[in-house]
């Protein structure tokens, strides 16, 4: 720490009138992010961006926050218990204190997390991951505000393309992009209809019939497809140019999906152009059809404009452990029930055996459709022990599938609140009362 009274071995935190003394070494790696930021402050201006006031003589930092809530948080970070809501304090207020000091809802006990989820669902109140400092609230210009006009223009362009709710232009751009996605999906689905293919073939000349129909032909579907691809390509290029970090831009999942949706079209165009003989086209036909069907990834582009799809993707990312646990449950149950069903239906009596259960891999298909309560009816047990086992398999599947749902539900609610707040923050519809 380079700012403060020289020679002082400790600092004093004054939170709502409650004073806490911390050593400088402890301050460096303190678990609370806002407190640890004091160690890197080099001037009084930097200090006042972290706390509300500072007494240089006593080396005391003032925070105008709830003292009782900070006491509970301090006990938690020091390992003296689990984080729960303070008595006689609103859940939203305590959560606001947690966000201010640098904690998240995941640090709460499970029972308190459920209370917080219910309260936030009822009030639709969302909080920022970092509250603005005193200088920002007083109207002072933040660091970097005097940036060059070109950088401000790039930042405005980046928000227009990345945040659909940041401005009217961003909303119009997002609406146009959604329209292009819907049109391209409708054309892709309609092109697989037999009547559509027959009409397209009749409208083409004999020379055009020797070409593969997936190429960018002169029929209306090919023109519409080319226009949609041109829009997607231009949008992707502009977003890449205005992005801050080009490497991070390439690594983002949605950008990878955009690349997978656009690239097959250009590959199919090149293959159609460079393969002019029918024999070569016949060999390349399967590849072209696969590349054409990869355009179904366009529908995932809607996740850029809809919070629901973003919430689903973020939930799957955060709940990968629960998803792996669910797959392990299913695999273990499949191994047990498939072996038992194969034995009861085929292994005990070879004369009246059920041919559908001739092997354990074949029985695995029956187990998975029974555990998920789909029940196609293409194969089923015929013996009494096999039917009893089938009933146990169905009940077990319901129980095993329901066990991890609670964890996934909690993460889904939390992700939805975070994304909803971010969308509201960019659209500037949040009340200043909750931000301050």
N, C-alpha and C positions, 0 to 999 in steps of 0.2 A: 504494500500500500504506500503510495507516494504522496498522499495528502493527509493532513492532520497535524496535531501537535507533535513536534519532534521529541523523541525519547519516550513517548507514551507506549507502554507495553500492552495496553488494553483499550478498548473502545466501549462506549456506553450507548445502548439502544433504549430510547424512551418511546414506548408504544402506548399511546393513550394514557400516559401517566405512570405506567409500570416500567421500571428501569431494569435493564439486564446488562451485565458486564461480560464482554467476550474478549478473548485474547486476539491479537492480530493474526497469529498462525491459524487459529480456529476460524477466523473470519474468511480466510482465503478459500477454504474448501467447505464452507457451510452449506448444508443441504438446501436451504431456502435460496432460490436464485436471486431474489431482490437484495437479500442481506449480503450474499457473496459478491455482488456487483460493487459494493462499497470498497472492496480491496483494490479494484482497478481504477478508482477515481483519482484523477491527477489535478483537479482544480475544484474550487468551490462550486462552480457551475455544474460540473459533472456530479457532484454530491447532491445538489438540489434537484437533479433529474431523477434521483433514486429515492430520496426522502423529502419530507416537507420542510424541515429546517435543520440548521446545524449550529452548534455552539463550539467555536474553535477553542475557547479557553478550557472548557471542561471536556473537550473531545467527545461531545454527546450528539447523537443523531436522533432527531424527532420524527416520529411517524404518527400522523393523525388517523389512527386505525383503532379497531375494537381490541381492547387490552385482553379481555377474557378469551376471545377467539385466538389471539396470538399465543396465549398461554397454552391452550390445547394443542395448537400446531407445534409449538416449541417442544412440548413433552413428546409428541409423536416423532419428530425428527431426531430427538435425542435417544430414541429407543425405549422410552418409558411407558409404552402402551400402544394401543391402536387408535387411529384417528376416527373420532365420532363427533357428532354435532354437539356444540355447547348447549347446556340446558337453557331453556327460556330464550332461545335465539332462533330467528327465522332461518330455515334451511338455505334460502337463497342468499341471505346476508352472509351466512357462514361460508357458503360456496364462493361468494364474491371476495371474502377475505382470503380464502385459499388461492384463488386465481391471482390476487394481488401479490402474495408472497411467493408464488411460483409452484404451487401444487395443482394437481388435477383431480377430477372426480374419481379416478381409479384408485387414489390413495385412501379413500374412505372405506369403512367397513361395508360389507355387502348389504346389511340391513339399512344403513344410512344411504347407500347408493340407490336403493329402491325408493326410499323416501324422497330423495332429490329428483329422481326421474319422474315420480308421480307429481311432484310439485311443479317441476318445469313443464310437464305436459299440460298441466292445468292452466298455467299462467302465460305460457309461450314467451318467457323471458330468457334472453340469451346474453351471455357475458363474453367479454373479450379475453383473449389469452394474455394480454398485457395491457394494463390500464395506462393511459397517458400520464406523463409526469406533470408536476406543477407548472413548469415553464410552458409546456404545451397548452395546458388549460388556461393560463393567463394570456395566451395569444402571442407568445414569443415564437419567432420563426425557428423551426427545427434545423438541426445540422444538415447541411447539404441543400438548404432551400434556395441558395443562390447558384444553383447549378445552371449550366448552359441551357439555352432554349431548346437546343437539339435533343438533349437528354430528357428534358421535360416532355418534349413531343414524343420521344420513343416510349416513355413511361405511360403516356396517355394512350398511345397506340397499343401497348401491351395489355393494358387494362381493358381496352375496348374488345380485344380478341380473346382474352383469357377470362374476363369476368362479365358475363352477359347482363348483370344487373347494375353495372357501374355507371352507365349513362344511357341516354336515349339512343345514341348511335350504336352502342353495344347491344341493346335490345333488338334494334332493327336488324343488325348483322346476325344475331343469333336466330332470329325468326326466319331470315332468308336461308341460313344454313340448315335449319330444321326442314324447311320446305324442300330443299334439294335432296336431303336424306330421304324424305318420304316419297318424293317422286322417283328417285332411283330405286327404292325398294319395290314400289308398285310396278315399275317397268321390269325389274328383274323377276318378280313373281309372275307377271303376265306373260313374259317371254317363254316360260316353261309350259304354257297351255298348248294343247295340240292344235286348236283352232288358230291361235296366234302364229305358230310355226308354219301352218299350212298357208295362211294368208301371206306371210312374209315370203314363203317360197314361190307362191304364184306371182307375186309382184316383181320378182327378180328375173333377170334375163338368164339365158342358158350359161353365159360366161360367169354370171354372179353365182349361179348354183354350184359351181365348182369350188367356190370359196367357202370357208367355214363361217357359219352364221354368227358365231360369237364375236367376229371381228367388227370393227367400226364401219358397218355398211352404210349405204345411203338411205335405208329405210328410216322412218321416224324414230324407232326405238334406238337405233345406233346414234342418231343425232342427239337425242335426249341424253343418252349415256355419255357421249363425249362432252356435252355441256356440263353435266354434273361433275364429271371427273376434272374438267378444267377449273370449276369453282373450288373443288376440294384441294386441288393442287395449288392454286393461287393462295388459298387460305393458309395451307400448311407452310408455304414458302414465306409468306408475310409474317406468320407467327414465329418462324425460325429466325427471321432477320431481326425482329424487335425483341427477342428474348434476351434476358440478362446473361444467362449462362448457357452456352450452346451445348455443352456436354450434358448438363442436367436436363435440358430440353429433349435431347435424343433418348434419354433413359426413362422418361415418364411413360407410364403404361398407355395413357390415352394417345400420346403421340406415336407410340409403336403401333397401336391399332390403326391409326390414320395411315401409317406407312403400309401396313399389311392390306388395307382396303384400296389403296391407290395403285400400288406396284403391280398387282396382277393384270390390270387393264393394259398398262404399257408393255408388259411382257407378252400378253396375247396379241397386241398390235404388231410387235416385232416378229413374233412367230408367224403371224399371218402374212406379213410382208415378205419375209425371207424364205418361206416354204411355199413355193408356187406349184409343185406337182401334187397330184392327188394322192399318190402313195405316201408321200411325206406327210400330207395333211391327215391321212388316216392314222398314221402312227402318232401324230401330235394331237389328234382329236381329244383323247382322254385327258391329256395334260391341259389343253385349253378349257375343257369343261370344268376341270378342277379349279383352274385359276379364275374362271368366271364365277363359280360358286363362292369363291373366297370373298367376293364383294359383299357377302352377307355381313361382313364386319362393319359395313357402313352403319348398320343399325346401332352399333355400340357407340358411334359418334354422338348419339343423342345424350349420352351420359355427360357430355360437356355442358349441356343446357338444362338438364333436369336433376334436381337435388335427389330425387328418389333413387335413380340409377347410381349417382355418386355415393349415396349412403350405402347401397348394396355392395359396391366395390370396396369402399373403405372398411365396411364390416367384415367382409371376407378376408381382407388383408390383416386386420387386427385379431380375428378369431381363427387364425390358421391352426392354432394348437387345438381348439375345440373341434375344428373340422377334421383334423387328423385323428383325434380321439374318437369321433363318430365313425370314421372309416375303419378304425381298429375294431370297434365294437361290432360293426357289420361283418368284417372279415372273420373274426373269431366265431361269430354265430353261424356264418355260412359254412365254415369248416366243420363245425360240430353237427349242425342239422343236415348238411348234405351227406356226410358219412353215415349218419344214423338212418336217413331216409333211403339211401342206396342199399343199406343192409336189410331194412325191413321190407322194402318193395321188390328187391331183386336178388338179394344174396341168400335168403333163408330157404326159399322154395323156388327152384329153377323151373319147375313145370308150370306153375301159375304166376311166374314173375311178371312184373310190370316192365315192359321194354323201354318205357320212357326214362326209367331210372337205372339204365344199364351201367352207368359210370358216375363217379362222384362229380366230375365237371358238368355232366348233364343235370345232376341233381342240384348243383349250385344255382342254375337258372330258376328252378322251381323255388328254391329258398329265397332268393332275392325278390321275386315278384310276390311271394307270400309275406315276407317281412315288411315290405312297403305297402301291403294291402292292395296291390294292383289286381292280381288274380286274373290273368288272361284266360285261363281254362284250357290251354293247349296241353298241359300235363298236370296230373293230379294223382294222389295216392288212392289205391283201391282196397288195401287191406285195413283192418280195424286198427292195428298198432300204427300204421302209417298215417291214418286220419287223425288219431290222437296226437301224434307228433306234429302234424300240420297245424292243429289248433294251438299247441304250445309254441310253435314257430311264429304264428301270427301275433299272439299276445306278447311274446318276447320282442318281436320287431317293434311293436308300438311302444313298449317301455324303453328299449334301447335308443330309439330315435328321439324320444321325448326328453331323455336325460340332459343332453347338452344344450337344449333349446333355450333354457333360462339364461345361460351365459351369453349366447348369441343374441338374444332379445335385448339384454342390458347393453351390450356393445352397440347394437343397432340404434337404440334410443339415444345413446350418448353421441354417436357419429351424426345422427340426424340433427341434434341440437347444435353441434359445432358447425356443420355446413349451413344450417339455417341462419345462424348468427353471422357467419361470414358473408352470406348473400345479403342479409339485411344491412350489414355494415357498409358494403359497397354501394348499396342503393340509398344509404343515408336516411333510413326510416327509423332508426333506433332513437329512443328518447335520451336526451342529455342527462337525465336524472340517473339512469343506470350506468352510463359511461363514466360519470364522475363520482 
